[in-house]
Amino acid sequence: MSEDDINTEEYPTEIHDYLAAFEKSLGSVDEMLKTMMSVSRSELLQKLEPLEQAKLDLVSVYTLNSMFWVYLATQGINPKEHPVKQELERIRTYMNKVKEIADKKKASKLDKGAASRFVRNALWEPNAENEHTSKTPAKGKKRK
C-alpha cells in the first residue's frame, strides 16, 4: 500500500498507525518466508539437531495456523469458535514439552563425588590427639 492509496481510502484516521504497523509486519513475514523457502527443507533439517528440528517444525506449523486465524478474522469468522483454536492449543502443548526437554538438557548435573567431598570436608571430625590434649583456659589473678 502506498501513501496515496491510504489517503484515498475511507477509514477512521485513528487506525492509520495500526494499519501501517500491520503492513510493516506483513512485509517482515513475507521476507522471512522467502528466506525459509530459498533453502530446501531436507537441507535445512540435516544441519539441525533433532530437538532443533522439532522446534523448527513447531514454529512453522504454529505460524501457519496463526496466519489462518488472522485470515478467518478478516473473513468475519470468529476463530475462537473454529477448530483452528484447538489446533493452536495442541501445538502450544507440544511447544511446552519441547521447552521442558531443552530446559532439562541445560540443567546442571550433580557430581556425586564432588558433593560427597564437600559434605565430608564441611563436617568437623575431631582428631584423636586433639581429644586427649585439650587445653583448659589458664586462671588469671583476680584483681580487687
N, C-alpha and C positions, 0 to 999 in steps of 0.2 A: 504494500500500500504506500502510495506516495502522499506527500503532504496535501497535494491538490485533491486527491481522492477523498481524503479525510474531511477537507473543508466543504466539499460539495455534498457529502452525505449528511443526512439529518439524524443526529443522535444527541443525547444530552452532553453538554460540554464537560460535565463532572467526570465522565468516564474516559475522557481523552487520554489521561495518563495511564489508566489501566489498559486501554487498547494498545498504546504504544509499547508498554511493558510486555503485553501478550505477544505482540508482533515480534519483538526482540527475542522472546523466549522461543517462539516458533522457529525463528532463524537459527538459534543455537541448536535446537533439536534436529533441524534439517542438516546442519553441518556435522553433527555428531553421527547421525545415521549414515551420511555419505562416507564418513571416515570408517565406520564399522563395516559398511558394505564393500569398501575397497579391498579389504583383506578377506580371503576365503575363511569360512568358519573352521574347517578342519585344520588349516594352517595356524589359525589363532589358538585353537584348543591344544595343539601339540606343544605350544610354548608355555602352557599354564599347568600348574599342579592341579590335581583333582578337586581340591577344595576351591581353588580359584575358578575352575571350570564351572562348578556348581554356583558360585557367586555370579558369574557372568550370565549363566542361563537364567537364574532367578531375577536378576536385574532386567534382563531383556524381556522376559515374559511379564514382569510387573509393569515395565514401561509400556508395553503393547496394550495390556489391559487398562492401564491408566488413560492411555490415549483413546481407547474405545469408550471409557467412562465419559471423557470430555465430549466425544462425538455424540454419545447418547444425549448428553445435556444440551448440546447445540441443536439437536433434533426435537427437543421438547419432551424427551422421555426421561422420567425420573430414574437415574441409575441406581438409586438406593433400593428400588423395587425390582431390579433386573438381576439375573444370575451372575453378572459380572462382579457384583458386590461379594458374593460368596467366593468367587474365584480369587479376588484380591485378598480376602481374608486367608484363604488356603495358602496362597503364595507367601503372605506375611508369616504364617506359621512355619513354613519351611525356611524362610529367611532367618527367623529366630533360632531354629535348630542349627543352621549353618553357623550363626554367630556364636552359639554355645560351644560348638566344636572348635571354632577358631580361638575362643577365649580359653578353652582347656589346653590348647596347644601352647598358648602364651603363658599360662600359669607356671610359676616356678615349681620345680620339682624338689622334693625333700631329700637331702643327702643324709641318710640314716646314720652313716658313720660319723659325719661331722656333727650331727645333732647329739649323738651319744658322747662325743668328746667334749662338747660344750657343757653338757649336763655334768659329766664326770669332773671336769675341771672347776665348775662353778660350785660344786659341793665341797665343803671343807672336811677333810679327813684328818683326824689327829694322828700325829706320828707317835710311835711307841716311846721314843726318848723324851718327847715333849710332855707326855703324861707324867713321867716319873720326876722330872726336874722342873716342876712348876715353881715359879718364883712367887713368893708372898711379898707384898709391899713392906718395906722396912719401916719400923716405927720410929718416928722422929721424936725429938724432945718436945715436951709440952711447954708452952710459954704461959706465964702468968700475967 
